[in-house]
Amino acid sequence: MSAWSGLVRWGVIDAARTRQRRHRLGGAAAIFACALAVAIVAFDASRGAHPPAPTLRLSSSPTWLTGPPLGRTHLRLVASENGGPASIVDVDTGRVRPLPQLDVPRYPPALSLTPTRGGALAVVSHQACAHCALTNDDFLIGASGAVRLLGVRHFAAFAGTIERSWLPGTAAEWVLTWPHRGPCTLRLVPSSRSAVKVPCGDLGAEYADGIALWTDHDQVGIVVDPRTGAVRRHLAATNLRDDPVGHGFAVEGPSTGSGRLTLLNLISGKRRVLRWPSRLYFGYQLIPDPVGRFVAIEFVDPAYPGYSVPVGVSSRTVGQAADLWLLDERAGTLNHVPGFPILELLKQSGVAWTADGRLAVVARGGAFAQSATRTAIGVWRPGQRTLRVRALPPLNGYTQFVPLVG
């Protein structure tokens, strides 16, 4: 999948990772390591909480990403698999151009891609060892594909974890640094403000009066003043997560599994309860449109049973499935994106918004080896009745990608 929680981590802190896995849907690698076991346990345990996913009839069985032919899009994709070296893919011609200027290490994963005004922001990390100095190189990739170095940031003798929470609609992000020793710090990047000392925890939503941090195993939350680090108030312990989606809104929902979704107005505190719309129950990801009022919600299941499978494959085989819905922040309504649910390799697929308000879906293969090399892109504008589709070069997947218009 694409960036599951909006966070990029470097270094190792076992306690932090344990806590993060407890209350957030983990990264794609973690999903695949435990997918089958978790799905079996969740299926058995959930019978009393919600009905299991219904067995689908042949007419509604998930298939690979399909749809009417896609015409000219004027789109390029800056794409990377699992933080590795990046390329630019011309959607209309299929041409692929590597970006060696970024000098991305092949291991460990070291590239973070986020959309920004007029292009993509690429942050490349260089660190020789877990206790060595860390260097971040910031690049701007323009709509034409031109690459420009914006700056270099150095962290001397860095040894810890960095969490990043991108602010929708901007090129800025909150950066929480959690060293192995010493206090944690919070800073807005880019900004002229210095980092401030804050209690160690996991980044939560941005409220009108500060930034939320979840501080211990019981998920006790506090809101801190990002200018001083002072604690403004406490939040009730909860097993929910709330993710900011822009325009003063957040979506509150379960940390894992299914349950109720709530649209939260961070300014007024008003809540609007949303139904869980999908037949997929494993987890979900929010993809806000940085310039519009919509939020794409991708529901996934890495071990989804009960559909018709290709000839020659056991009917007991389970697949990896994704479902896509559109939340209108203003109206508080949910609408199904045409053509979904689909089968795909979750780790090598993604969803992103274009700068002109289109939703781009890249899906590779599915659960079965004979289709694992198929990669397709679907492009859809809210309100359209069909999702139009075209084949793409497979690369090594599209875990991260940013669409460029022009």
HELIX and SHEET records of a PDB file:
HELIX    1   1 ASP A   14  HIS A   23  1                                  10    
HELIX    2   2 ALA A   28  ALA A   45  1                                  18    
HELIX    3   3 SER A   46  GLY A   48  5                                   3    
HELIX    4   4 LEU A   58  SER A   60  5                                   3    
HELIX    5   5 PRO A  100  LEU A  102  5                                   3    
HELIX    6   6 LEU A  346  GLN A  348  5                                   3    
HELIX    7   7 ALA A  369  SER A  371  5                                   3    
SHEET    1   A 4 VAL A  96  PRO A  98  0                                        
SHEET    2   A 4 ALA A  86  ASP A  90 -1                                        
SHEET    3   A 4 LEU A  75  SER A  80 -1                                        
SHEET    4   A 4 GLN A 400  VAL A 405 -1                                        
SHEET    1   B 4 LEU A 111  THR A 116  0                                        
SHEET    2   B 4 GLY A 119  GLN A 127 -1                                        
SHEET    3   B 4 LEU A 134  GLY A 142 -1                                        
SHEET    4   B 4 VAL A 147  PHE A 155 -1                                        
SHEET    1   C 4 GLY A 160  TRP A 166  0                                        
SHEET    2   C 4 GLU A 173  PRO A 179 -1                                        
SHEET    3   C 4 CYS A 184  VAL A 189 -1                                        
SHEET    4   C 4 VAL A 196  VAL A 198 -1                                        
SHEET    1   D 4 ASP A 202  TYR A 207  0                                        
SHEET    2   D 4 GLY A 210  TRP A 214 -1                                        
SHEET    3   D 4 GLY A 221  VAL A 224 -1                                        
SHEET    4   D 4 VAL A 231  LEU A 235 -1                                        
SHEET    1   E 4 LEU A 240  GLY A 246  0                                        
SHEET    2   E 4 PHE A 249  PRO A 254 -1                                        
SHEET    3   E 4 LEU A 261  ASN A 265 -1                                        
SHEET    4   E 4 ARG A 271  LEU A 274 -1                                        
SHEET    1   F 4 GLY A 283  PRO A 288  0                                        
SHEET    2   F 4 PHE A 294  TYR A 304 -1                                        
SHEET    3   F 4 GLY A 319  ASP A 328 -1                                        
SHEET    4   F 4 THR A 333  HIS A 336 -1                                        
SHEET    1   G 4 GLY A 283  PRO A 288  0                                        
SHEET    2   G 4 PHE A 294  TYR A 304 -1                                        
SHEET    3   G 4 GLY A 319  ASP A 328 -1                                        
SHEET    4   G 4 ILE A 342  LEU A 343 -1                                        
SHEET    1   H 4 GLY A 350  TRP A 353  0                                        
SHEET    2   H 4 LEU A 359  ARG A 364 -1                                        
SHEET    3   H 4 THR A 375  TRP A 380 -1                                        
SHEET    4   H 4 ARG A 388  ALA A 391 -1                                        
END                                                                             
